[in-house]
Amino acid sequence: AALTVRFLTRRFIGEYGDMEFIYSHNLTVDGREILLHIWDVPNSQQAEDGSSEEKRIQWADSFVLVYSICDRASFNILPLKVQFIKAAKEGQSQEKVPIVIVGNKRDLHHQRVVSSEEGRLLALSLDCGFYEVSAAE
């Protein structure tokens, strides 16, 4: 997961509004070639059609939920998103779905409103991985 997070932070720098992107990337892990398809979906402020969100969830094998450490609203939505993902994915099978929570904008520590400890505790309570990164770095 750390390798994926590093790739994501190198690739997705800056704000780009409500546009969706699908990126593909080849990498080698432990001698195995892996093709990643990353569907980058910004969190829209508008009410989203539940069926389109569920379609995205069914498409994916794992999830990276990114919030800004400078934006409490982006952090507060995470429990609902994780519950929605788990209900959609784990309801069909007993396998645990890999979910990582990533606090972005670590370089803007002077504007921080969500502490690292809050992020770690939330990820622990939701049984998710946790990282803090700075895409700008």
Order of alpha helices (4+ residues) and beta strands (2+ residues): alpha-beta-beta-alpha-beta-alpha-alpha-beta-alpha-beta
